[in-house]
Amino acid sequence: MKTFKDLEFLPFHSDGVYARIMFKNGYGASVVKSSFSYGGKNGLYEIAVLDTDGELTYDTDVTNDVIGHLTPEQVTETMAFIQVL
């Protein structure tokens, strides 16, 4: 099971980071932290589900939107849900 520690963050805008990861089931996650993301100004992360083409999807049992204001532990929990879709 992939966790927050498996994310490889890259620079995002002038003040943030982002990572994308794909899972064995074909889904993936996009994780962002910046002044433009939900919770980023407080050092928290935002996660979105990616479909099998690597595009954002709002059509899963995980969420119908992005999920913001997450700690690294909560990012791992959300990643676990995505990996069992």
N, C-alpha and C positions, 0 to 999 in steps of 0.2 A: 504494500500500500504506500503510495507516494504521500509525502507530508510537506509542510512549509519548508523544511530543511532541504528538500529536493528542488526548490525553485531557484532559478538562476536569474537574478534581477539585473536589468539593464537600465541606464539612465532614461528618464521620461520627463519631457519638458525641462524647465530650468531647475526644478526643485524636487523631482520625484524619481520613482523607480517603477518598473513594471516587469512582469514575467508571464510567460505563456507556457503551459505544459499540456501535453496530450496523454491520455490514459489508454490502457489496453482495450477498453470497451469502445473506443472510438470518440468518446467525448473528451473535453478538455476544460481548462480553467484559465482565465485571464485575471491576474492579480495586479492591482495598481495601488500606489500610495503617492499622492501629490496634493498640492493645495487645491486642485480641481476635483479630487475624488472625495466620495463620502467618507468623512473621518480623517482624511489625510492631514488636515491642519492640526489634528490631535495625535498624529503618529500612528493612526490606524489604517487598515487596508480595506479595499473594495474588491469583490470577486464577482466574476460573471462566468456563466457556463458557455462553453464553446461546443458547437455541433461537430459532426464528423468531417466537415469541410474547414474547420477552424474558425468559423464565423460565430458571432454572438447568437445565442438562441434563448428565447424567453418561453420556450415550449416544453419544459421538463417539470418533473415533480419536485425538483430542488427549489426553483424559484421562477417567477414570471417577470423578473427584473434583475438588476444587479443587487448585491447585498453589500452594504457598507458598514463602516464603524466596527470592523473586526480586528481582534487581536490575532497574533500568529497562531495561537491555539485554535481559535475559531475558524481561521482560514483552513487549518488542517481538518477540522470537523466537516467543513463544507466540502473540501476536496474528497473526503471519504464518501459522502453522499453521492457526489458526481461519479466516483469510480464504480459504484454499484448500480448505476442506471441500466 
